[in-house]
Amino acid sequence: MKTEFPITYALSGALLLCLSATAIAQQDMAGTSSSAPFVDQPPTTGERAWTIKPRVTLTETLTDNVNVNRTGNGKQSDLITELAPGVRIEARTARFKGYFDYSLLGQFYTQTDYSRTQNSLNTFGTLEAIDNWLFLDFSGIIAQQAISAFGAQSPSSGTINSNSTETASYRLSPYIRGQFGGTVDYSLRHNRSTTQSDAANANDIDLSQWIGQLKGGTPFRNLNWTIDGNQQTTEYSKGGKSEAEMLRGLFSYSVLPQFRVNLSAGRESNNYASVDQESTNTHGYGFDWNPTERTQISVFKEKRFFGDGHNIRLSHRFPMSSISFTDTRDVSVLPNQFATSGLGTAYDFFYPLFSQLCTQQLPGTPSQSQIDNCVMNIFIARGIQPNTQVTGGFLTSRATIQRSQQLALALFGARNSITLLVNRNESQSVLASNALNDDFNKNSSIRQQGLSLNFSHRLSELSSLNLLASRQESTGNGAATTKTTSTTYQVNVSTKLGAKTTGSMSARRSEFDSTATPYTENALVGTVSFTY
């Protein structure tokens, strides 16, 4: 991976520093650990502005197929020991709010002459530099990612798989916002990001983007207007650069307090499909409808340079269940899809629904941190794994036209819960490419669809049983149709072993159907996690 500094050493040093600095404060830092955002106990009136929570996790995996790329010599069993020290730092001050969650995973194999380390980073922060005017956002992600949609998909992080690589993305985003004369709202944001991968067939990418907005009213009380501007430059490490600009005006009219219609018109230019900039007019229409506090419906369709784009969002919360559906079609430009491990987790799917529930349940006007804590408590209490992936995604170094459909359903009982996640994503490579050798070299379009069904039963106040079944299918359309299918079944029992210690036992069955590298895997997994 090409980096300007040795990220592994820097983060490891920060980890050791935090572990040492917090040794004397362990009595005050009990809590729950996870890689998902804002894992914490419910806040109290004496909540700390800064919290530092070191942790260490030990995992033992007995598998009958440690290397899923082996074809000639058949399966190879192994016992994998994984040791993952980590730390989570949270800040909730008047001017700065953020979190830093990092772990360094060391993997050791008994039967295989193979050992390695993996980084995992999830960080985000917002600094209010000047009161209610100048702000600074930053974020960073390091995760494991499948290189090809049609290569072997890893059942776990310990699997030896040449189709998996580590990706990293870092973003810095200053912005201002305010009002002109108390009538017109304005905002201006600048995004700078870099995205990198260990894979030889993917570009490293630097992105620079300006986003501006003006928003105001009219003499007609129900009529409002918005002007959006966007300029983006994307540079590829192995040569090439794409540029895109868009200016759009949007008018919104509230027919009823719960119903609003929207109309847009604008112009955009880019060089995605050609060497030179090409300009086209855009126009669109849609509506927002909130018939009740528990129901939100938003529909918008727009004529773009690639055809029709759209954004459809539906959600409804029942007393003991919730449902959400999204359907979007737009241009996906790196690094947006590059360093995200998959096309959505359980946390991504259910957060909007659970946050609505928490907002109404919490007394008064809850803060964002209180809502986030409440959401994570729902995940923990119901035995839902926040990082559950629906489809695994893949690496590509080009802009694509992408349509994504996602459905999330949650049913809650006194001791049981059922969650269903369904995802369908189709990418079309009809735009100019800076790639060396990715899946689109042989496929004009790639479709991935998957589902994940989770059943959770609370055995006691300390223990829970979870059953998981997931399936992912990838299909490529080119000179010949390529298709692979990945299926996983898992049963897990988890329990709280102490005030700061949790443990779990899992049994897993994985099947990968492919003409090139099919495999099956069975594994037993034991995990113990201690949070200081």
VEXDREN-2710 file (C-alpha; in Angstrom, 1 decimal):
% VEXDREN-2710
k/r/px/py/pz
1/MET/0.0/0.0/0.0
2/LYS/1.3/3.5/-0.8
3/THR/1.1/5.7/2.2
4/GLU/2.9/8.9/3.2
5/PHE/3.7/7.5/6.6
6/PRO/3.8/4.0/8.1
7/ILE/0.2/3.9/9.3
8/THR/0.6/0.5/11.1
9/TYR/3.5/1.8/13.3
10/ALA/1.9/5.1/14.0
11/LEU/-1.4/3.6/15.0
12/SER/0.3/0.9/17.0
13/GLY/2.3/3.5/18.9
14/ALA/-0.8/5.5/19.6
15/LEU/-2.5/2.4/20.9
16/LEU/0.4/1.6/23.3
17/LEU/0.4/5.2/24.5
18/CYS/-3.4/5.1/25.2
19/LEU/-3.0/1.7/27.0
20/SER/-0.4/3.1/29.3
21/ALA/-2.1/6.4/29.9
22/THR/-5.3/4.9/31.0
23/ALA/-4.0/2.1/33.2
24/ILE/-4.7/4.2/36.3
25/ALA/-8.2/5.0/35.2
26/GLN/-9.5/1.5/34.6
27/GLN/-11.9/1.6/37.5
28/ASP/-13.9/4.3/35.7
29/MET/-13.9/2.9/32.2
30/ALA/-16.0/-0.2/32.2
31/GLY/-18.0/-0.6/29.1
32/THR/-18.9/-2.7/26.0
33/SER/-16.6/-2.8/22.9
34/SER/-17.4/-3.1/19.2
35/SER/-16.1/-1.7/15.9
36/ALA/-19.5/-0.2/15.2
37/PRO/-19.8/3.6/15.9
38/PHE/-20.7/4.8/19.4
39/VAL/-20.7/1.6/21.4
40/ASP/-21.1/2.8/25.0
41/GLN/-23.2/2.5/28.1
42/PRO/-26.2/5.0/28.3
43/PRO/-24.8/8.4/29.3
44/THR/-25.4/9.8/32.7
45/THR/-25.4/13.4/34.1
46/GLY/-21.7/12.9/35.0
47/GLU/-20.7/11.8/31.5
48/ARG/-17.0/12.3/30.7
49/ALA/-16.0/14.7/28.0
50/TRP/-13.3/12.3/27.0
51/THR/-13.4/8.5/27.4
52/ILE/-10.6/6.0/26.5
53/LYS/-11.4/2.3/26.5
54/PRO/-8.6/-0.1/25.7
55/ARG/-9.6/-3.7/24.9
56/VAL/-8.1/-7.0/23.9
57/THR/-9.9/-9.9/22.1
58/LEU/-8.7/-13.5/21.8
59/THR/-10.2/-15.7/19.1
60/GLU/-9.5/-19.4/18.4
61/THR/-10.8/-20.9/15.1
62/LEU/-10.7/-24.5/14.2
63/THR/-11.3/-24.8/10.5
64/ASP/-11.2/-27.7/8.0
65/ASN/-10.3/-25.3/5.1
66/VAL/-8.0/-22.5/6.0
67/ASN/-6.9/-21.7/2.4
68/VAL/-9.9/-21.3/0.1
69/ASN/-7.7/-20.9/-3.0
70/ARG/-6.4/-24.4/-2.9
71/THR/-7.7/-26.6/-5.7
72/GLY/-5.2/-29.4/-6.5
73/ASN/-4.4/-30.6/-3.0
74/GLY/-7.9/-30.2/-1.5
75/LYS/-8.8/-28.9/1.9
76/GLN/-6.2/-27.9/4.6
77/SER/-7.3/-27.8/8.2
78/ASP/-5.8/-25.5/10.8
79/LEU/-6.1/-23.9/14.2
80/ILE/-5.9/-20.1/14.0
81/THR/-5.1/-17.9/17.0
82/GLU/-6.1/-14.3/16.6
83/LEU/-5.1/-11.6/19.2
84/ALA/-6.5/-8.2/18.7
85/PRO/-5.6/-5.3/21.0
86/GLY/-7.6/-2.2/20.4
87/VAL/-8.6/1.1/21.8
88/ARG/-11.7/3.4/21.4
89/ILE/-11.4/7.1/22.2
90/GLU/-14.6/9.3/22.3
91/ALA/-14.7/13.1/22.7
92/ARG/-17.9/15.0/23.6
93/THR/-16.8/18.6/24.3
94/ALA/-18.5/21.8/23.5
95/ARG/-16.4/22.3/20.3
96/PHE/-15.2/18.8/19.4
97/LYS/-17.2/15.6/19.0
98/GLY/-15.7/12.4/17.5
99/TYR/-14.5/8.9/18.0
100/PHE/-11.4/6.9/17.1
101/ASP/-11.6/3.1/17.1
102/TYR/-8.6/1.1/16.1
103/SER/-7.4/-2.5/16.5
104/LEU/-4.3/-4.4/15.3
105/LEU/-5.2/-8.0/14.6
106/GLY/-2.3/-10.6/14.8
107/GLN/-3.0/-14.0/13.2
108/PHE/-1.0/-17.2/13.9
109/TYR/-1.5/-20.5/12.2
110/THR/-0.6/-23.9/13.7
111/GLN/-0.4/-26.1/10.6
112/THR/0.4/-23.4/8.0
113/ASP/3.7/-21.6/7.7
114/TYR/1.8/-18.3/7.6
115/SER/1.3/-15.3/9.9
116/ARG/0.2/-11.8/9.3
117/THR/-1.4/-8.6/10.8
118/GLN/-4.5/-6.7/9.8
119/ASN/-5.5/-3.2/10.6
120/SER/-9.0/-2.1/11.4
121/LEU/-9.8/1.6/11.8
122/ASN/-13.0/3.6/12.1
123/THR/-12.8/7.2/13.0
124/PHE/-14.8/10.4/12.6
125/GLY/-14.8/13.8/14.2
126/THR/-16.2/17.3/13.9
127/LEU/-14.5/20.5/15.2
128/GLU/-16.4/23.8/15.6
129/ALA/-13.5/26.2/15.0
130/ILE/-15.5/29.4/15.0
131/ASP/-18.9/29.6/16.8
132/ASN/-21.7/28.3/14.5
133/TRP/-19.7/29.3/11.3
134/LEU/-16.5/27.4/10.6
135/PHE/-16.3/23.6/11.1
136/LEU/-13.8/20.8/10.3
137/ASP/-14.8/17.1/9.7
138/PHE/-12.4/14.3/9.4
139/SER/-12.8/10.5/8.9
140/GLY/-10.8/7.4/8.2
141/ILE/-11.5/3.7/7.4
142/ILE/-9.2/0.7/7.1
143/ALA/-10.9/-2.6/6.2
144/GLN/-10.6/-5.8/4.3
145/GLN/-12.2/-5.9/0.8
146/ALA/-12.8/-8.5/-1.8
147/ILE/-10.8/-7.8/-5.0
148/SER/-13.1/-9.5/-7.5
149/ALA/-16.8/-10.1/-7.2
150/PHE/-16.3/-13.6/-8.8
151/GLY/-13.3/-14.7/-6.7
152/ALA/-13.5/-16.7/-3.5
153/GLN/-15.2/-14.8/-0.7
154/SER/-13.6/-15.0/2.7
155/PRO/-15.7/-16.7/5.4
156/SER/-13.7/-14.8/8.1
157/SER/-10.7/-12.5/8.6
158/GLY/-8.5/-15.5/9.3
159/THR/-9.1/-17.2/5.9
160/ILE/-6.1/-17.2/3.6
161/ASN/-7.5/-15.8/0.4
162/SER/-5.6/-14.1/-2.5
163/ASN/-8.9/-12.4/-3.4
164/SER/-8.9/-10.3/-0.3
165/THR/-6.9/-7.1/0.3
166/GLU/-6.7/-4.2/2.8
167/THR/-8.0/-0.8/1.7
168/ALA/-7.8/2.6/3.5
169/SER/-9.5/5.9/3.0
170/TYR/-8.9/9.2/4.7
171/ARG/-11.0/12.4/4.4
172/LEU/-10.5/16.0/5.6
173/SER/-13.5/18.4/5.1
174/PRO/-13.6/22.0/6.3
175/TYR/-16.8/23.9/5.7
176/ILE/-18.7/27.1/6.6
177/ARG/-22.4/27.8/7.1
178/GLY/-24.4/30.8/8.0
179/GLN/-27.1/33.3/6.9
180/PHE/-27.3/36.4/4.7
181/GLY/-29.5/39.0/6.2
182/GLY/-31.4/36.4/8.2
183/THR/-33.2/35.2/5.1
184/VAL/-30.8/33.2/2.9
185/ASP/-28.9/30.2/4.3
186/TYR/-25.5/29.4/2.8
187/SER/-22.9/26.7/3.1
188/LEU/-19.6/25.9/1.4
189/ARG/-17.6/22.7/1.9
190/HIS/-14.3/21.4/0.6
191/ASN/-13.5/17.7/0.6
192/ARG/-10.0/16.3/0.3
193/SER/-9.7/12.5/0.4
194/THR/-7.2/9.8/-0.5
195/THR/-7.9/6.1/-1.0
196/GLN/-5.4/3.4/-1.2
197/SER/-5.2/-0.4/-1.6
198/ASP/-2.7/-3.2/-1.4
199/ALA/-4.1/-4.7/-4.6
200/ALA/-1.8/-4.3/-7.6
201/ASN/-4.7/-4.0/-10.1
202/ALA/-6.4/-1.0/-8.4
203/ASN/-5.5/2.7/-8.6
204/ASP/-4.8/4.8/-5.6
205/ILE/-7.1/7.8/-5.8
206/ASP/-7.0/11.4/-4.7
207/LEU/-10.2/13.4/-4.7
208/SER/-10.8/17.2/-4.4
209/GLN/-14.4/18.5/-4.2
210/TRP/-16.2/21.8/-3.6
211/ILE/-19.9/21.8/-2.6
212/GLY/-21.9/25.0/-2.2
213/GLN/-25.5/25.7/-1.4
214/LEU/-27.8/28.7/-1.1
215/LYS/-31.3/28.3/0.4
216/GLY/-34.1/30.7/1.0
217/GLY/-37.8/31.5/0.9
218/THR/-40.1/33.6/-1.4
219/PRO/-43.0/36.0/-0.8
220/PHE/-45.2/32.9/-1.2
221/ARG/-44.9/31.3/2.3
222/ASN/-45.1/27.7/1.0
223/LEU/-42.5/28.1/-1.8
224/ASN/-38.8/27.8/-1.1
225/TRP/-35.7/27.6/-3.4
226/THR/-32.3/26.0/-3.2
227/ILE/-29.2/26.4/-5.5
228/ASP/-26.6/23.6/-5.4
229/GLY/-23.2/23.7/-6.9
230/ASN/-20.6/20.8/-7.1
231/GLN/-17.1/20.6/-8.6
232/GLN/-15.1/17.4/-8.3
233/THR/-11.6/16.3/-9.5
234/THR/-10.5/12.7/-9.2
235/GLU/-6.8/11.8/-9.9
236/TYR/-5.6/8.2/-10.4
237/SER/-2.2/7.0/-9.3
238/LYS/-1.5/5.1/-12.5
239/GLY/-2.5/7.9/-14.8
240/GLY/-5.6/9.8/-15.7
241/LYS/-7.9/12.4/-14.2
242/SER/-11.7/12.9/-14.3
243/GLU/-13.5/16.2/-13.7
244/ALA/-17.2/16.8/-13.1
245/GLU/-19.3/20.0/-12.4
246/MET/-22.9/20.5/-11.7
247/LEU/-25.1/23.5/-11.0
248/ARG/-28.8/22.9/-10.1
249/GLY/-31.8/24.9/-8.9
250/LEU/-34.5/23.3/-6.8
251/PHE/-38.0/24.6/-6.0
252/SER/-40.1/23.1/-3.2
253/TYR/-43.8/23.8/-2.6
254/SER/-45.6/22.6/0.5
255/VAL/-49.1/21.6/-0.6
256/LEU/-49.9/20.4/2.9
257/PRO/-47.8/20.5/6.1
258/GLN/-47.0/16.8/5.5
259/PHE/-46.7/16.9/1.7
260/ARG/-44.2/18.8/-0.4
261/VAL/-43.5/18.7/-4.2
262/ASN/-40.0/19.4/-5.7
263/LEU/-38.9/20.5/-9.1
264/SER/-35.2/20.9/-10.3
265/ALA/-33.4/22.2/-13.3
266/GLY/-29.7/22.6/-14.0
267/ARG/-26.6/21.8/-16.1
268/GLU/-23.7/19.4/-15.6
269/SER/-20.4/18.6/-17.4
270/ASN/-17.9/15.9/-17.1
271/ASN/-15.4/13.7/-19.0
272/TYR/-16.4/10.4/-17.6
273/ALA/-17.4/9.0/-21.0
274/SER/-14.9/10.9/-23.2
275/VAL/-11.6/12.6/-23.2
276/ASP/-13.2/16.1/-23.5
277/GLN/-15.8/17.7/-21.2
278/GLU/-19.3/17.1/-22.3
279/SER/-22.2/19.3/-21.0
280/THR/-25.9/18.4/-20.7
281/ASN/-29.0/19.9/-19.2
282/THR/-30.7/18.2/-16.2
283/HIS/-34.2/18.4/-14.8
284/GLY/-36.2/16.4/-12.2
285/TYR/-39.3/16.2/-10.0
286/GLY/-40.4/14.4/-6.9
287/PHE/-42.2/14.7/-3.5
288/ASP/-41.7/14.3/0.2
289/TRP/-44.6/12.9/2.2
290/ASN/-44.7/12.3/6.0
291/PRO/-48.2/11.2/6.7
292/THR/-47.4/10.3/10.3
293/GLU/-44.4/10.7/12.7
294/ARG/-43.5/7.1/12.0
295/THR/-43.7/7.1/8.2
296/GLN/-41.4/8.9/5.7
297/ILE/-41.7/8.6/1.9
298/SER/-39.4/10.5/-0.5
299/VAL/-39.3/10.1/-4.3
300/PHE/-37.2/12.0/-6.7
301/LYS/-36.5/11.3/-10.4
302/GLU/-34.0/13.3/-12.5
303/LYS/-32.8/13.4/-16.1
304/ARG/-29.0/13.1/-16.1
305/PHE/-26.3/12.7/-18.7
306/PHE/-26.4/8.9/-18.3
307/GLY/-30.2/8.7/-18.5
308/ASP/-32.7/8.6/-15.7
309/GLY/-31.5/8.8/-12.1
310/HIS/-33.7/8.4/-9.1
311/ASN/-33.7/8.3/-5.3
312/ILE/-36.6/6.5/-3.5
313/ARG/-36.8/6.1/0.3
314/LEU/-39.6/4.6/2.3
315/SER/-39.6/3.8/6.0
316/HIS/-42.3/2.9/8.6
317/ARG/-42.2/1.9/12.2
318/PHE/-44.8/-0.2/13.8
319/PRO/-45.0/-0.7/17.7
320/MET/-42.9/-3.9/17.6
321/SER/-41.4/-3.9/14.1
322/SER/-39.9/-1.6/11.5
323/ILE/-39.3/-1.6/7.7
324/SER/-37.1/0.5/5.4
325/PHE/-36.6/0.5/1.6
326/THR/-34.3/2.5/-0.6
327/ASP/-33.8/2.5/-4.4
328/THR/-31.2/4.8/-6.0
329/ARG/-29.6/5.1/-9.4
330/ASP/-26.7/7.5/-9.8
331/VAL/-23.0/7.7/-10.9
332/SER/-20.7/6.1/-8.4
333/VAL/-17.3/7.8/-8.5
334/LEU/-14.3/6.6/-6.5
335/PRO/-13.4/6.7/-3.7
336/ASN/-17.0/6.4/-2.6
337/GLN/-17.2/2.7/-3.2
338/PHE/-13.5/1.9/-2.9
339/ALA/-12.8/1.5/0.8
340/THR/-16.2/0.5/2.1
341/SER/-16.2/-3.1/3.0
342/GLY/-19.4/-4.2/1.2
343/LEU/-22.7/-2.6/0.3
344/GLY/-24.1/-2.0/3.7
345/THR/-24.1/-3.5/7.2
346/ALA/-26.9/-4.2/9.7
347/TYR/-25.9/-0.9/11.4
348/ASP/-26.2/1.0/8.2
349/PHE/-29.6/-0.5/7.4
350/PHE/-31.2/-0.3/10.8
351/TYR/-29.7/2.9/12.2
352/PRO/-32.4/5.3/10.7
353/LEU/-35.2/3.1/12.0
354/PHE/-33.7/2.5/15.5
355/SER/-32.8/6.2/15.9
356/GLN/-36.4/7.2/15.3
357/LEU/-37.5/4.8/18.0
358/CYS/-34.9/6.1/20.4
359/THR/-35.7/9.8/19.7
360/GLN/-39.3/9.2/20.8
361/GLN/-38.4/6.9/23.8
362/LEU/-35.7/9.1/25.4
363/PRO/-37.0/12.0/27.6
364/GLY/-36.8/15.6/26.5
365/THR/-34.7/16.4/23.5
366/PRO/-31.9/13.8/23.4
367/SER/-28.4/14.6/22.2
368/GLN/-26.9/12.8/19.2
369/SER/-24.6/10.8/21.5
370/GLN/-27.6/9.7/23.6
371/ILE/-29.5/8.5/20.4
372/ASP/-26.4/6.6/19.2
373/ASN/-26.0/4.9/22.6
374/CYS/-29.6/3.9/22.6
375/VAL/-29.3/2.5/19.1
376/MET/-26.3/0.4/20.1
377/ASN/-28.2/-0.9/23.2
378/ILE/-30.9/-2.1/20.9
379/PHE/-28.4/-4.0/18.8
380/ILE/-26.7/-5.5/21.9
381/ALA/-30.0/-6.4/23.7
382/ARG/-31.4/-8.1/20.6
383/GLY/-28.2/-9.9/19.7
384/ILE/-28.0/-8.3/16.3
385/GLN/-24.4/-8.1/14.9
386/PRO/-23.9/-4.5/13.8
387/ASN/-21.2/-5.4/11.3
388/THR/-23.2/-8.1/9.5
389/GLN/-22.6/-7.7/5.7
390/VAL/-25.3/-8.4/3.1
391/THR/-23.1/-8.3/0.0
392/GLY/-19.3/-8.1/0.0
393/GLY/-18.6/-5.6/-2.8
394/PHE/-15.5/-5.6/-4.9
395/LEU/-12.7/-3.3/-6.0
396/THR/-12.9/-1.3/-9.2
397/SER/-11.0/1.8/-10.4
398/ARG/-13.5/3.5/-12.6
399/ALA/-16.7/5.5/-12.4
400/THR/-19.9/3.4/-13.0
401/ILE/-23.6/3.8/-13.2
402/GLN/-24.9/2.1/-10.1
403/ARG/-28.4/1.1/-9.1
404/SER/-28.8/0.0/-5.5
405/GLN/-31.9/-1.4/-3.8
406/GLN/-32.0/-2.2/-0.1
407/LEU/-34.7/-3.6/2.2
408/ALA/-34.5/-3.9/6.0
409/LEU/-37.2/-5.5/8.2
410/ALA/-37.0/-6.0/12.0
411/LEU/-39.5/-7.8/14.2
412/PHE/-39.2/-7.6/18.0
413/GLY/-40.7/-9.7/20.7
414/ALA/-40.2/-10.0/24.5
415/ARG/-37.2/-12.4/24.1
416/ASN/-36.9/-12.9/20.4
417/SER/-36.1/-10.8/17.4
418/ILE/-35.9/-11.4/13.6
419/THR/-34.0/-9.2/11.2
420/LEU/-34.0/-9.5/7.4
421/LEU/-31.6/-7.6/5.1
422/VAL/-32.0/-7.8/1.4
423/ASN/-29.7/-6.0/-1.1
424/ARG/-29.5/-5.8/-4.9
425/ASN/-26.7/-3.7/-6.6
426/GLU/-26.1/-3.4/-10.3
427/SER/-23.1/-1.5/-11.8
428/GLN/-22.7/-0.7/-15.5
429/SER/-19.3/0.1/-17.0
430/VAL/-20.2/2.4/-19.9
431/LEU/-18.0/5.2/-18.8
432/ALA/-14.3/6.0/-19.4
433/SER/-11.9/3.7/-17.4
434/ASN/-8.6/4.2/-15.7
435/ALA/-8.4/0.6/-14.5
436/LEU/-5.7/-1.8/-15.1
437/ASN/-7.4/-5.2/-14.8
438/ASP/-10.7/-5.3/-12.8
439/ASP/-14.0/-7.2/-13.3
440/PHE/-15.3/-4.7/-15.8
441/ASN/-12.6/-5.6/-18.3
442/LYS/-14.7/-8.7/-19.1
443/ASN/-18.1/-7.6/-18.0
444/SER/-20.2/-4.7/-19.2
445/SER/-22.4/-4.9/-16.0
446/ILE/-22.1/-6.7/-12.7
447/ARG/-25.1/-7.5/-10.5
448/GLN/-24.7/-8.5/-6.8
449/GLN/-27.7/-9.5/-4.7
450/GLY/-27.8/-11.0/-1.2
451/LEU/-29.9/-11.5/1.9
452/SER/-29.2/-12.0/5.5
453/LEU/-31.7/-13.5/8.0
454/ASN/-30.9/-13.4/11.7
455/PHE/-32.9/-14.9/14.6
456/SER/-32.0/-14.0/18.1
457/HIS/-33.3/-15.5/21.4
458/ARG/-32.4/-14.1/24.8
459/LEU/-31.6/-17.1/27.0
460/SER/-31.1/-15.0/30.1
461/GLU/-30.1/-11.5/31.2
462/LEU/-26.5/-12.4/30.4
463/SER/-26.7/-14.9/27.5
464/SER/-28.3/-15.0/24.0
465/LEU/-28.6/-17.4/21.1
466/ASN/-28.2/-16.3/17.5
467/LEU/-28.9/-18.1/14.2
468/LEU/-27.7/-16.5/11.0
469/ALA/-28.2/-17.5/7.3
470/SER/-26.9/-15.4/4.5
471/ARG/-26.5/-15.8/0.7
472/GLN/-24.8/-13.7/-1.9
473/GLU/-24.9/-14.0/-5.7
474/SER/-22.7/-12.2/-8.2
475/THR/-23.5/-12.2/-11.9
476/GLY/-21.4/-10.6/-14.7
477/ASN/-22.7/-10.0/-18.2
478/GLY/-20.0/-10.0/-20.9
479/ALA/-18.9/-12.2/-23.7
480/ALA/-20.0/-15.0/-21.4
481/THR/-22.1/-14.9/-18.3
482/THR/-20.2/-15.4/-15.0
483/LYS/-21.9/-16.4/-11.9
484/THR/-20.8/-17.2/-8.3
485/THR/-22.8/-17.9/-5.1
486/SER/-21.7/-17.7/-1.5
487/THR/-23.8/-19.2/1.4
488/THR/-23.1/-19.1/5.1
489/TYR/-24.9/-20.7/8.1
490/GLN/-23.9/-19.9/11.6
491/VAL/-25.1/-20.5/15.2
492/ASN/-23.7/-18.5/18.0
493/VAL/-24.1/-18.5/21.8
494/SER/-22.7/-15.4/23.7
495/THR/-22.6/-14.6/27.3
496/LYS/-21.3/-12.0/29.7
497/LEU/-18.5/-13.6/31.8
498/GLY/-17.8/-10.7/34.0
499/ALA/-18.3/-6.9/34.4
500/LYS/-15.8/-6.3/31.6
501/THR/-15.5/-9.7/29.9
502/THR/-17.7/-11.3/27.2
503/GLY/-17.4/-14.7/25.6
504/SER/-19.0/-16.6/22.7
505/MET/-18.9/-19.9/20.8
506/SER/-19.9/-20.3/17.2
507/ALA/-20.3/-23.0/14.6
508/ARG/-20.1/-22.0/10.9
509/ARG/-20.7/-23.6/7.5
510/SER/-19.6/-21.8/4.4
511/GLU/-20.2/-22.8/0.7
512/PHE/-18.9/-21.1/-2.4
513/ASP/-20.1/-22.2/-5.8
514/SER/-17.9/-21.2/-8.7
515/THR/-16.5/-22.9/-11.9
516/ALA/-13.0/-21.6/-11.1
517/THR/-12.5/-21.9/-7.3
518/PRO/-15.4/-23.6/-5.5
519/TYR/-15.0/-24.5/-1.8
520/THR/-16.7/-25.5/1.4
521/GLU/-15.6/-24.8/5.0
522/ASN/-16.7/-25.8/8.4
523/ALA/-15.4/-24.0/11.5
524/LEU/-15.7/-23.8/15.3
525/VAL/-14.9/-20.4/16.8
526/GLY/-14.4/-19.3/20.4
527/THR/-13.9/-15.7/21.4
528/VAL/-13.2/-13.9/24.7
529/SER/-13.1/-10.1/24.8
530/PHE/-12.0/-7.9/27.7
531/THR/-12.6/-4.1/27.9
532/TYR/-10.6/-2.1/30.5
END
